[in-house]
Amino acid sequence: MKIVNWYILKKYLITYISIQILFVPIAIVVNLADNIDKILSNQVPFDEVLEYYYNFTIYFSNSLLPLFLFLSVIWFTSKLASNSEIIALYSSGFSLKNLIKPYLIGSVMIAFIALILGIFIVPSASKDFNEFSYKYLKGSKKSIDNKNIFRKINDNEYIYLTHFNTKNNIGTNFTLEHFDGNKLKFKINASNIRYIKKDSTYRLTNYMKRTITDSIDVISSKRRLDTIFSFNFDDLTPLNYIAETLNYSELVKFINQEKLRGSSNIGRYQVVKYKKWSTPFSIFILTLIAFSVSSVKRRGGAGINLAFGISVAMTYVFFDKVFGVLAQQSDFSPIIAVWFPNFVFGSLAIYLLYKNANK
């Protein structure tokens, strides 16, 4: 039994590694062909290009790891079934429980690797990958959340901007509200606010301050006012992909900080957080589905199983993307959005295993 388990486990790991090695160079070639003109026109140093594709390999491999594994299990299990090896194992007294054991062991190994990658290695690669992309390939050095900015900057003050332009450091429709407990003490409005780097001040255009007292509201205004604020726009306008660049502890701290600031992008950040745990779990689910689908010998052979497997994989990607975007763009619960595809396909895995056991 140990020999058979080791044989299947070896097939599991070698086939997965082979699929990964096969698809990653293809992805690199496609990406390079798509971006070679931009790389040449920007005269990107060769060492930066090499570093970019190193980070691209990690980023791409991690993103599609469950699907690569799913297709590899479909492929090698179909080959075992086509060669009547699985039938021979059942005939020799192997139970479904014994047969699936090496698949689960392989899943544990790959899931552990995925967890380590997602928590410690991928964030750094994602940071370098995105920085290179926005610097050389997407025509912008930064991609920030620069619209409808609302932040709590301390215990008493909130600011709001409709837009912030990073090229000239100008924000439009600026509002600052200062509270004492639940009572509004004063409010500052300006049509524009500009950050002046050389002296670290802010220039307000069409400035107006309304101070609220018990007897009368005091209003003061100026055409232009240079002043100092306690906030920094680099903190108030985080990068769109900031959550992907943080390890798990940094991400948890960042999310808690953004909650205090009243960020409207908490859902986006929480999706990234929950995916660090849901992705390793999905490896078990997709392995069980792939085994259940491909362990039966069919007239069409591995091709039929592979076609069915690709359909299941595309459906899984569809669910994952749709619910992820739903959580990012609405009030839909991020944890439900991330785990719902695993729940659906986990139920499918249990059903298929039960059906397989009762044949």
C-alpha positions as CSV (number, residue, x, y, z in Angstrom):
1,M,0.0,0.0,0.0
2,K,2.9,2.4,0.8
3,I,4.4,1.7,-2.6
4,V,1.1,2.6,-4.3
5,N,0.6,5.7,-2.2
6,W,4.1,6.9,-3.0
7,Y,3.5,6.2,-6.7
8,I,0.3,8.3,-6.8
9,L,1.8,11.1,-4.7
10,K,4.8,11.3,-7.0
11,K,2.5,11.4,-10.0
12,Y,0.5,14.1,-8.2
13,L,3.5,16.4,-7.5
14,I,5.5,15.7,-10.8
15,T,2.5,16.4,-13.0
16,Y,1.6,19.6,-11.1
17,I,5.2,20.8,-11.4
18,S,5.3,19.9,-15.1
19,I,2.1,21.8,-15.8
20,Q,3.5,24.8,-13.9
21,I,6.8,24.7,-15.8
22,L,4.9,24.4,-19.1
23,F,2.5,27.3,-18.7
24,V,4.7,29.9,-16.9
25,P,7.1,30.3,-19.9
26,I,4.1,30.6,-22.2
27,A,2.7,33.4,-20.0
28,I,6.1,35.2,-20.0
29,V,6.4,35.0,-23.8
30,V,2.8,36.3,-24.3
31,N,3.4,39.1,-21.7
32,L,6.7,40.1,-23.3
33,A,5.2,40.1,-26.8
34,D,2.5,42.4,-25.6
35,N,4.8,44.8,-23.8
36,I,8.1,44.7,-25.8
37,D,7.4,48.0,-27.6
38,K,6.8,49.8,-24.3
39,I,9.9,48.2,-22.7
40,L,12.1,49.3,-25.6
41,S,10.6,52.8,-25.9
42,N,11.1,53.4,-22.2
43,Q,14.7,52.0,-22.4
44,V,14.1,49.8,-19.4
45,P,17.4,48.4,-18.0
46,F,17.8,44.7,-18.7
47,D,18.3,43.9,-15.0
48,E,14.9,45.5,-14.2
49,V,13.2,43.5,-17.0
50,L,14.7,40.3,-15.5
51,E,13.5,41.3,-12.0
52,Y,10.0,42.1,-13.4
53,Y,9.7,38.6,-15.0
54,Y,11.0,37.0,-11.8
55,N,8.2,38.7,-9.9
56,F,5.7,38.0,-12.7
57,T,6.5,34.3,-12.4
58,I,5.7,34.3,-8.7
59,Y,2.6,36.5,-9.2
60,F,1.2,34.5,-12.1
61,S,2.0,31.1,-10.5
62,N,0.3,32.0,-7.2
63,S,-2.8,33.4,-8.9
64,L,-3.4,30.3,-11.0
65,L,-1.9,27.7,-8.6
66,P,-5.3,26.0,-7.8
67,L,-6.2,25.8,-11.5
68,F,-2.9,24.4,-12.5
69,L,-3.2,21.8,-9.8
70,F,-6.8,21.0,-10.8
71,L,-5.8,20.4,-14.4
72,S,-2.8,18.3,-13.4
73,V,-4.9,16.0,-11.2
74,I,-7.4,15.6,-14.0
75,W,-4.7,14.7,-16.5
76,F,-2.7,12.2,-14.5
77,T,-5.7,10.5,-12.9
78,S,-7.4,10.2,-16.3
79,K,-4.3,8.5,-17.5
80,L,-4.4,6.1,-14.6
81,A,-8.0,5.3,-15.3
82,S,-7.4,4.9,-19.1
83,N,-4.6,2.4,-18.3
84,S,-7.0,0.5,-16.0
85,E,-4.7,1.1,-13.1
86,I,-7.4,2.4,-10.8
87,I,-9.7,-0.6,-11.7
88,A,-6.8,-2.9,-10.8
89,L,-6.3,-1.2,-7.4
90,Y,-10.0,-1.5,-6.6
91,S,-9.9,-5.2,-7.7
92,S,-6.9,-5.8,-5.4
93,G,-8.8,-4.6,-2.3
94,F,-8.1,-0.9,-2.4
95,S,-10.9,1.2,-1.0
96,L,-11.8,4.8,-2.1
97,K,-10.4,6.0,1.2
98,N,-7.1,4.4,0.6
99,L,-6.9,5.6,-3.0
100,I,-7.6,9.2,-2.1
101,K,-5.1,9.3,0.7
102,P,-2.1,10.3,-1.4
103,Y,-4.2,13.0,-3.1
104,L,-4.9,14.5,0.3
105,I,-1.3,14.3,1.3
106,G,-0.3,16.1,-1.9
107,S,-3.0,18.7,-1.2
108,V,-1.6,19.4,2.2
109,M,1.9,19.9,0.8
110,I,0.7,22.2,-2.0
111,A,-1.7,24.1,0.3
112,F,1.1,24.7,2.8
113,I,3.3,26.1,0.0
114,A,0.4,28.3,-1.2
115,L,-0.1,29.6,2.3
116,I,3.6,30.5,2.8
117,L,3.7,32.1,-0.7
118,G,0.5,34.2,-0.1
119,I,1.6,35.4,3.4
120,F,5.3,36.1,3.0
121,I,6.6,35.9,-0.6
122,V,3.8,37.0,-3.0
123,P,3.3,40.5,-1.3
124,S,6.9,41.5,-2.1
125,A,6.7,40.2,-5.6
126,S,3.3,41.9,-6.2
127,K,4.7,45.2,-5.0
128,D,7.7,45.1,-7.5
129,F,5.5,43.7,-10.3
130,N,2.9,46.5,-9.9
131,E,5.5,49.2,-9.5
132,F,7.2,48.1,-12.8
133,S,3.8,47.8,-14.6
134,Y,2.6,51.3,-13.6
135,K,6.0,52.9,-14.2
136,Y,6.8,51.5,-17.6
137,L,3.8,49.6,-19.0
138,K,0.6,51.5,-18.0
139,G,1.8,55.1,-18.5
140,S,1.5,56.1,-14.8
141,K,3.9,56.0,-11.9
142,K,1.1,55.5,-9.4
143,S,-2.4,54.1,-9.3
144,I,-4.2,55.5,-6.3
145,D,-7.7,55.7,-4.9
146,N,-8.0,59.4,-5.8
147,K,-11.7,59.9,-6.1
148,N,-14.3,60.6,-3.4
149,I,-11.7,60.6,-0.6
150,F,-13.2,60.5,2.9
151,R,-10.8,60.0,5.8
152,K,-10.9,60.3,9.6
153,I,-7.5,61.9,10.2
154,N,-7.6,62.0,14.0
155,D,-10.1,61.6,16.8
156,N,-11.8,64.9,16.1
157,E,-11.3,65.7,12.4
158,Y,-12.6,64.4,9.1
159,I,-11.7,65.5,5.5
160,Y,-13.4,65.0,2.2
161,L,-12.2,65.5,-1.4
162,T,-14.0,64.7,-4.7
163,H,-10.6,64.2,-6.5
164,F,-6.9,64.4,-5.9
165,N,-4.4,64.8,-8.8
166,T,-1.0,63.3,-8.0
167,K,0.7,65.0,-10.9
168,N,0.2,68.5,-9.6
169,N,-0.8,67.6,-6.0
170,I,-4.1,69.4,-6.2
171,G,-7.4,68.3,-4.7
172,T,-10.8,69.6,-5.5
173,N,-13.8,70.4,-3.3
174,F,-11.9,70.1,0.0
175,T,-13.8,70.0,3.3
176,L,-12.5,69.6,6.9
177,E,-14.8,69.1,9.8
178,H,-13.7,69.4,13.4
179,F,-15.9,67.8,16.1
180,D,-15.8,68.0,19.9
181,G,-17.5,64.8,20.8
182,N,-20.6,64.7,18.6
183,K,-20.8,68.5,18.3
184,L,-19.4,70.2,15.2
185,K,-17.1,73.1,16.2
186,F,-15.9,74.4,12.9
187,K,-15.9,73.5,9.2
188,I,-13.3,74.5,6.5
189,N,-14.2,74.5,2.8
190,A,-12.1,75.3,-0.2
191,S,-12.6,74.8,-4.0
192,N,-9.0,73.5,-4.3
193,I,-6.2,72.4,-2.0
194,R,-2.6,72.1,-3.2
195,Y,0.3,70.5,-1.4
196,I,3.5,72.5,-1.7
197,K,6.4,70.2,-1.2
198,K,9.2,72.7,-0.7
199,D,7.8,74.0,2.6
200,S,5.3,71.1,3.4
201,T,2.3,73.5,3.5
202,Y,-1.1,73.4,1.9
203,R,-2.5,76.2,-0.2
204,L,-6.3,76.6,-0.1
205,T,-8.2,78.5,-2.8
206,N,-11.5,80.2,-2.1
207,Y,-11.0,79.4,1.6
208,M,-14.0,79.6,4.0
209,K,-14.1,78.7,7.7
210,R,-17.3,78.5,9.6
211,T,-17.0,78.4,13.4
212,I,-20.1,77.3,15.3
213,T,-20.7,78.9,18.7
214,D,-23.7,78.7,21.1
215,S,-24.8,82.2,20.1
216,I,-23.7,82.8,16.5
217,D,-21.8,81.3,13.6
218,V,-18.6,83.1,12.7
219,I,-17.6,83.0,9.1
220,S,-14.2,84.0,7.7
221,S,-13.0,83.7,4.1
222,K,-9.9,84.4,2.0
223,R,-9.1,84.2,-1.7
224,R,-6.0,82.2,-0.8
225,L,-4.6,80.8,2.4
226,D,-1.4,78.9,3.1
227,T,-1.5,76.7,6.1
228,I,-0.3,73.5,7.7
229,F,-2.4,70.3,8.3
230,S,-1.5,67.2,10.3
231,F,-2.3,64.8,7.4
232,N,-0.2,63.6,4.5
233,F,-1.8,62.9,1.1
234,D,0.5,59.8,0.7
235,D,-1.4,58.3,3.6
236,L,-4.8,59.5,2.5
237,T,-4.6,58.2,-1.1
238,P,-3.2,54.6,-0.8
239,L,-2.3,52.7,-3.9
240,N,-5.1,50.6,-5.5
241,Y,-2.9,47.5,-5.1
242,I,-1.6,48.3,-1.6
243,A,-3.3,45.3,0.1
244,E,-1.6,42.9,-2.3
245,T,1.9,44.2,-1.3
246,L,1.5,43.6,2.5
247,N,2.2,40.5,4.4
248,Y,-0.6,39.2,6.6
249,S,0.3,41.0,9.8
250,E,0.9,44.3,7.9
251,L,-2.4,43.8,6.1
252,V,-4.4,43.3,9.3
253,K,-2.8,46.4,10.8
254,F,-3.5,48.4,7.6
255,I,-7.1,47.3,7.5
256,N,-7.7,48.4,11.1
257,Q,-6.0,51.7,10.4
258,E,-8.2,52.3,7.3
259,K,-11.3,51.4,9.3
260,L,-10.5,54.2,11.7
261,R,-9.9,56.6,8.8
262,G,-13.3,55.7,7.4
263,S,-11.9,54.3,4.1
264,S,-14.5,53.3,1.5
265,N,-12.2,50.5,0.2
266,I,-12.3,48.2,3.2
267,G,-14.1,45.5,1.2
268,R,-11.3,45.5,-1.4
269,Y,-8.6,45.0,1.3
270,Q,-10.6,42.3,3.2
271,V,-11.0,40.3,0.0
272,V,-7.2,40.1,-0.3
273,K,-7.0,39.2,3.4
274,Y,-9.5,36.3,3.2
275,K,-8.1,35.0,-0.1
276,K,-4.8,34.2,1.7
277,W,-6.7,31.5,3.6
278,S,-9.4,30.5,1.0
279,T,-6.9,29.8,-1.7
280,P,-5.1,27.0,0.2
281,F,-8.5,25.5,1.1
282,S,-9.6,25.6,-2.5
283,I,-6.7,23.3,-3.4
284,F,-8.4,20.5,-1.4
285,I,-11.7,21.1,-3.0
286,L,-10.4,21.2,-6.6
287,T,-8.3,18.1,-5.9
288,L,-11.3,16.1,-4.7
289,I,-13.4,17.3,-7.7
290,A,-10.7,16.4,-10.2
291,F,-10.2,13.0,-8.7
292,S,-13.9,12.2,-8.7
293,V,-14.4,13.3,-12.3
294,S,-11.3,11.6,-13.7
295,S,-11.0,8.4,-11.7
296,V,-13.7,6.7,-13.9
297,K,-12.6,5.2,-17.2
298,R,-14.6,6.8,-20.0
299,R,-15.0,6.0,-23.7
300,G,-13.5,9.4,-24.7
301,G,-10.4,8.9,-22.4
302,A,-8.5,11.7,-20.9
303,G,-9.8,14.2,-23.4
304,I,-13.4,14.1,-22.1
305,N,-12.2,14.4,-18.5
306,L,-9.9,17.3,-19.4
307,A,-12.7,19.1,-21.3
308,F,-15.1,18.7,-18.3
309,G,-12.3,19.8,-16.0
310,I,-11.6,23.0,-17.9
311,S,-15.4,23.8,-17.8
312,V,-15.4,23.3,-14.0
313,A,-12.3,25.4,-13.7
314,M,-13.7,28.3,-15.7
315,T,-16.9,28.2,-13.7
316,Y,-14.9,28.4,-10.5
317,V,-12.9,31.4,-11.8
318,F,-16.2,33.0,-12.9
319,F,-17.7,32.6,-9.4
320,D,-14.5,33.8,-7.7
321,K,-14.1,36.9,-9.9
322,V,-17.8,37.9,-9.8
323,F,-18.2,37.7,-6.0
324,G,-14.8,39.3,-5.5
325,V,-15.8,42.3,-7.6
326,L,-19.2,42.4,-5.8
327,A,-17.5,42.7,-2.4
328,Q,-15.1,45.4,-3.7
329,Q,-17.8,47.5,-5.3
330,S,-20.7,47.1,-2.9
331,D,-21.6,46.4,0.7
332,F,-21.7,42.7,0.1
333,S,-19.8,40.8,2.8
334,P,-16.2,40.1,1.7
335,I,-15.9,36.9,3.8
336,I,-19.0,35.5,2.1
337,A,-17.8,36.6,-1.3
338,V,-14.4,34.9,-0.9
339,W,-15.7,31.7,0.7
340,F,-18.9,31.2,-1.3
341,P,-17.2,29.6,-4.3
342,N,-15.4,27.2,-2.0
343,F,-18.7,26.4,-0.3
344,V,-20.5,25.7,-3.6
345,F,-17.6,23.6,-5.1
346,G,-17.0,22.0,-1.8
347,S,-20.6,20.7,-1.8
348,L,-20.0,19.5,-5.4
349,A,-16.8,17.7,-4.3
350,I,-18.7,15.9,-1.5
351,Y,-21.5,14.9,-3.9
352,L,-19.1,13.6,-6.5
353,L,-17.2,11.6,-3.9
354,Y,-20.4,10.1,-2.5
355,K,-21.5,9.2,-6.0
356,N,-18.1,7.6,-6.7
357,A,-18.2,5.6,-3.5
358,N,-21.6,4.1,-4.3
359,K,-20.9,3.0,-7.8
